[in-house]
Amino acid sequence: MSNETRNHKDNVFCLLYRNKKNLLSLYNAMNGTSYEGIEQGIELGSRIFKAIQSGVTDNNVIAETCECTIEEVERIRKQFGI
């Protein structure tokens, strides 16, 4: 692939996903989630990560503590390798 083609594709991607709403839509499509705001996804990931760091290992307990589904906990664990 030529450098010009790569730059063109990069520019198109940047133009499409400069808008946070479009970027969130792409993220939801790729991860099977339905976040309505970027803050929602970041906050959930942060809560799950903090629960794991505090020594909680059971996904059921983490899901209950973070008020989310077990699937979301598993997805975050897989995404961050924890």
Helices and strands as residue ranges (DSSP letters): H 3-17, H 20-31, H 38-53, H 59-66, H 70-80
